[in-house]
Amino acid sequence: MIHQLNTKPHYPVLDGLRGVAAIIVVTFHLTEPLATGHLDILVNHGYLAVDFFFLLSGFVIGYAYDDRWHKMTVGNFFKRRIERLQPMVILGMTLGAIGFYFTDSTLWPLIHTIPLWKMLLVLLIGYTILPVPLSLDIRGWQEMHPLNSVGWSLFFEYVANILYAVWIRKFSKTALALLVGLAAIALAHLAISNGDVSGGWTLNVEQVRIGITRTMYPFFAGLLLARVAKPTRIKHAFLWCSLLLAAVLYMPRIGGAAHLWMNGLYEAFCIIIIFPLIVYLGASGGVPVRFENKVCKFLGDISYPLYLVHYPIVYFYVAWVSNHKGTTIVQAWPNALLVLTGAVVLAYVSLKWYDEPVRKWLRKKWG
């Protein structure tokens, strides 16, 4: 099920699945600008990878920290989380800022009129992962983080971490199960009434509600799973879990515009039932064979850097698509493949030359 890595037993298959989900997120963002709307995106449910990340994160946090609180303070917990999350946040926002003035697109006609001080202010706020108000929406997409769109999910990741460390870690299994049950009801209501769970990246009441609803169930369901699950032994768990995850995320839109609730029901079922099942099966995977283990390690290592660095490149790709109206997937795939490959290479370089050295320095500095 697990093998020894550093000082704590580790789930290698879950690392690999995180990387698979990160790659699918990139493919989602590459097919998104080719669609006419949210009903016909080729990778239609790719955004659910974020909900999978939340669940995986809750599971890993529970497994890694639940038994350490007798010798760890809340402050030490946040130091560990900042060490893990924040270096790549800073790099991702910096790359977004560097590319900001170099994207020339009909989508963002006013981008070159934004004063430098305003962009730098957005950048500095982005470094903290706090959302920027709509008055600082310098791109015009109503995003919490206009320089790197994916920052919104990191904001809610921090919210979940704060709730866990300050309060919910003290919950009994029964209390946690009650919370997860209520969160599941809220998530199902959101998905079925809206037709999907997409949203959460704008700083207004409705979008923040969506973001919190998308975070609460998967993160704390993952925590509950870590506390109650007793993994078994499953052969080839990485392969089967990867195929199941890809099937869920690559599933075309269900029901169309006439039956939005059907798609919402599908998404609620995937997040509430299928994602916990995938994590459980992944945790049940034995130590992978040598090649599979290397694949899992590589995918796990690049997953978080890939998530944080890919969108600054995707902005250029989106600009190219918008400047060539009517571009089809057949015409776009060479550029899309180039962006995907470049993002993976950039993620690996960022990991080795920046993320790992900075985290090592922080660990040394903070003891």
C-alpha positions, 0 to 999 in steps of 0.5 A: 500500500505504502512505502517508506519515503523520507520519514513518513510512509507515502502513497506513490499512486496518489502522487501519480494521480495528482500528476494525471489530473494536472495534465488533464487540467492543462488539456482542458485549458487548451480546448476551452478557447476552441469551444463556443460555450461551456456546453461544447468544450472538448475536455468538458469536465476537466475543471473537476480536476480541481475538486479532485485536488481538494479531496486528495489534499484533504486526504494527504493532510489528514494522513500526514498531520492528524497524528502530529498535533501533540507535538506540533503547533498551529504556527508550525503547521502553517509554516509547513503549508507555506513552505509547500505552497507559497514558493510556486505561487510566487513563481506562477504570479511572477511568470504571469506578470512577465507575460502580461504585457506581451499578450496581444489579443482581441480578448484584452484590448485594454491590456497595454493601457494598464499602468505599471503600478497597478499591475505591480500592485496586483502582483504583490497581492497575488504573492499573498494569494489573497484575492484582488477586488474587481476594481483591480481586475486588470485583465477583464475576466473578473478573476481573483488573480488576473495574472495567473487564473489558477490562483483562485483554487490556492486561495480556497486551499488555504481557507480549508487548511486554516479551517482544519488547523484551527477548528475541524482537526478537533472534530470526532469522526462522527462530527466530521461525518456530519459536516461532510454530509451537510457539505455533500448536500450543499454541493449537490444542490449547487451542481444540480441547480446550476448544471455544473460546479464551474466557478469560484474565481471571482471576488463576489458573494455568489462566486465565493459561495461556489468556491467554498461549496466546491472546497468544503465537501471534497477537502473534508471528505478526504480528511474523513477518508484518511481517518476511516479508510483501511486500504486493501491491496489492489494490483495495477491501481495506478493504471485503473485509477488513471483510466477512471479519472480520465474517463470522468474528466473527459466525459462530454457534457451530459443533457445539453442546454435543455437538461442542465440538471443532468450534467449537475447530477453527473458532477455531484455523483463524480465528486461525492462518490467517484473521487473518494473511490479513486483516492481509496483505490489509489491508496490501496495500490501496492508499491508500484513496479520500478517503471510505474514507480518512476512514472508516479514519482515524476508525475507527482513531482511536477504536478503542483509546479505544472498547475501553477506555471501552465496558465501564463503560457496558456494566455499566449495560446488563448491570444493566438486562438482569439486572433485566428477566429474559427480555429479548429482543434485540427488546426490548433493541436500542434500549438496545443501540444507545444504548449503542453510539452513546454508547460511540462518542461517548465514545470520540471525546470521550476521544480529542480531549479527553484521550488526544491531549493527554495523549500530546502532553504525554508526548512533550514531557516525555520528548522 
